[in-house]
Amino acid sequence: MGIFNKQSGTPSKPSASTLIAKGCSISGQLKLECDIQVDGMIDGQLYAEQSLVVSESGRIHGEVYASQIIVNGIIDGECHADHIQILAQGRVNGKIWSNNLSIEPGGKFFGETAELQEKEVVKLIETQADDEAEILEVKAAN
């Protein structure tokens, strides 16, 4: 019997957090179910179901979606989060979508802010006219 026997193995658990180390550069789209800390560089889209921490050496260029974002490095692009905190060494250039934004003394934000929408529901109603479907009404519910 080997050490990798199916009956004696332990179940795999998701990692507590992901680290993009200093000196590491990633380009593309990242989707995470856990927390992430960025000490390196990301160019692209980042979707984190939990928290994103951008350290002093961390740089992100692109779109960021997370439940909470803490910035002590640099983000260039759009940020979407329930809570966004820009620390003393942090800098955000772009648009912030959040209902809870805080900036410590020394932290910098250049751009615009907008209220984070609750779940947006779009309803399309179609009718048949001359064998072609026409969209009569588009409703968005917050």
Protein Blocks (a to p, Z undefined) as FASTA:
>chain_A
ZZkbfklpccddddfbdcddehiacedjdddfbdcddfbdcedddddfbdcdddfklcce
dddddfbdcdfbdcedddddfbdcddfkbccedddddfbdcddehiaceddddddddddd
dddddddeehiacdfbdcddZZ
